[in-house]
C-alpha cells in the first residue's frame, strides 16, 4: 500500500455482470467517449483481463480494467464516482492494479491519459509512471492528444 492511505478503505472484488449498471453510471460521468456495456461484458469473459470494482458499504464507488499480453499490461480504465473523488480511492485502486499486475508476471504497465487531465497525470507520476510518448489526436469529444505512460514493475514505486 502507498504511504497515503485513503480516507476510507473500500472493499475490492472482481467485477460481476450485476455491477454493470453502476459501472456504466461512473463510466458515463467520467469520460466524454465512454466504453459500451458490451465492451465491459466482453472483457469480463477474457482470461487475459482483470476487471475490479471498489465498494463502500455495498455502494459501487469505482472500478479498474487491465489487460495483459506476455509480460506487459495496460491499464485501460480506472475511474471513481464523482461524489467519491479526492478521498484516496483512485490511489487505492491503482495500488491494487499494480499489485495484481506483478502477481500476473507483468514487467511493465502502460496507460494513456488526456494531456489536459493534470490530476490523473500527477497520480500516475507519483506512482512511478513516466511519459514514453504522445498519441496525437487519440481522444475525441474533444479531440486531444494522449500521454503514453509506462511504469517498470520490476522496481518499487
Number of C-alpha atoms within 10 A of each C-alpha: 10 11 5 9 13 15 10 11 14 21 14 17 12 13 20 13 11 8 14 17 12 16 23 16 13 20 24 13 14 15 11 12 13 14 13 12 14 10 10 18 15 11 16 19 11 11 9 14 19 20 23 22 24 24 17 14 8 9 11 22 24 26 28 23 20 23 19 19 10 10 13 18 25 21 21 15 16 20 23 25 19 12 8 13 13 12 15 17 25 24 20 20 22 21 15 16 22 21 14 14 24 18 9 15 15 21 16 20 23 19 19 22 22 19 16 12 11 11 9 15 20 11 14 20 16 12 17 15 22 17 16 11 12 16 15 11 12 15 17 10 8 10 11 16 18 20 22 18 21 22 23 16 19 11 9 8 13
